[in-house]
Amino acid sequence: MSNRAAEAGEKATWMRYSLMELAARRDDVIPLGLGDPDLATPAEIIEGAARRMSNPVSTLPIRGLPELRQRLARRYRHEKGMEVDSERQILVTNGGQEALFLTLLALVDPGDGVAMADPRYSSYDQAVGAAGGRIVEIPTGRDCRFELDAAALREGVGDAKLLVLVNPNNPTSSLIDPAGVREIAAVAQERDLIVVADEIYDDLVYDDREVLSMAACDGMSSRTVTLSGFSKSYAMTGFRVGYLIGEPDFIDAVTVIKQVVSGPCPLFSQYAALAALQLSHDTRSAFRRRYDRRRRVILQGLDSHGIPYGDVGGGLFVWADVSMYGLPADEFCLRLLQDTGVLIFPGLSFGERWQYFVRISFLAPEAKIRVAMDRLATFVATLPAGSR
């Protein structure tokens, strides 16, 4: 990573935490910054975990409860058409964050290039840096869709060893459709890329669109590591349950790292994940409908002011361009918080080119989001509109 990019990342981190500290001092804040679901974890999940804890297993494998891995393999077979060996190809992790760090520590040698879309989820910067790798940015944003496409990947990938594909994306919520995923898969095979497919948001897709798992593409199962978890789909952020799916030799290597770093995922959390996979009434579609209503409120609010934004095909965010107001995003976010109590994050948190973009999450009750859009309207009315 360049010194300029590192400095921009440090500034963005400082600004993000400064905004959160300022927000913590107010009692009227509507937080639309962080990506942690605000919905309650379904009671059946908590009750199921507690019931199992009354007679817990005596030994806990590093790779996770066999029954949990079997249930995950069954879901991938039924929902994604993927055959996964639960014994040899799945590792349960302490959340998605650990999963991504373990993956890059296992796959990246010092100096290796890791290609990813720009803008991007900032934790990958830290994980690539920890492994001694370097980020290869693949530009997005054509037609304001922010989808990684095969042509841009082919042109910009250079000598990268890995491709990180987050679909649906964070921060942009762009969604690469199945045809686009297959085209990217073809480039990955052409350039001999390992693909880390972060699919943590794949249950949250809108407007009847579909998401295709990279590992389900022809020829990709042997070169894809799939990363996901329970936090977004089931509002289980605090339980810290993620997982990796990959080839047996990769899972073997990552298991060795996990054994010395953290040990197995806590038993109660794994029981909760198992309960989620066995819900009598799957809550994922109900959650998705609630998020979709919130998404529409935000998009309508932005449309009313002519504020451009990326295509929100999935995920939990809106990626909006506030350059028409002539303020860098960090100043826009600071003044919005100070003047109205609405917390959103500046785009520099997700790449150095995005100083006029903001990320808005729809992780607050719909009524509060409507209030936030009213406050935003009051705020932007005080700003001189016009191109920077």
Steps between C-alpha positions, in 0.01 A plus 500: 500500500631849418593748772224728374243222530623411847475864610150526353400183686633634829313827451180312414528278808562801721199681352270200536584453868481874562148501358400207721646670808311819421180302443540329838475840672154569358167346594323579172726314257357288219790265418522413131871428501597159633403176325374302800134392463266669748229234484458262793645153468201266460396363839493145365875524433582609854263246652641223283856583604405513868320166476805333349724651769310301763677192367812627322754291312817423693743558213488770235696448178704795367306477175165533675214279607456215251121550498541871421734425211264233372209746507708759315594245233133407464400865456765558232383190316131596512529877449811540284546165328846455655627168629711563811671239719403604852796320656775624271380825342339715775657692788285691750664827608460775758303721265569612146786724610704204622409307187643767272819543704560125519440468126750766401759382752475154344507609136707818477879507508695826541476701181205311352240712326138482615253645251176653623241750391547867583322611719536208740435375851786645705567192716650334195768771490600407853495126428707538183746716691526246783589231246760722331310525174415798282162619377432515127205734454252424223299816427120497499236768468423498130140615454482538880441126547830420676500138389830326445495380141713253310646755256629724780638198684681370195652842432603580857586172669867501401697233685254464790474156657156539656172670422272605785141510377243642743156441349273672595756768569596705803498806489314545171231226524555432130397152387675310223239292321562132416621574148753750636621251761557240229699752295718580801544125557629467144759774563603333826571176315672683215731684742536211748347700787387363833165662583396591854122530466359702788128422491399627844212704347367242255170455684430873464421552132223729374267550202477125429864488394721195542850439627722216376771354722840513333581143607188378316639619165652240268863435584505726808442271799869409522623862487237673717486564873147595609465721807170563677329503838182549699524863613321670210245231406378435855595818693761301693795742496585453868508121475811512278437202273649492153628222279728415212440252219794389290713217373616250766866606490401863554269413790779288650741795485253752642404260779864489614511881516168520682608242755786717621324836459156453656390140532144395413207737471317511839256216553199720582552698178521184293182370662333829406616461138367145496166625632493762222540227239213308658245780545143381473427819304803640318523872582734597214228606258319705768825677588565568133155657453556732797838608371353555154235739638773697676712503184214652304451778758866602470500484120185711484660754733813522286296517179306797635826699512651363180786334693650222281565157646618158388270217404384335825451140392575338835657554840427765759638829365455786258812648336419863421682782324468833688741695280217727382522680836867587462605342830741211541313208650681513835387860548151418371467214751637705790268794437201270444566337838563827682198676351244218490620196695507271193810279486630375165855415390727676247620313194870532585440213742476277192768634265697816435308600185166537674533832680160619373305182574318383814376161619153498655381182670132411538548342840252702703122473536308628199341783701843625607629480145212723391599749770861477383394579142304802627808617691714447191256715301528779756877475497557503122259793467767707677770401250565666166427235238728496202787303357832511681 
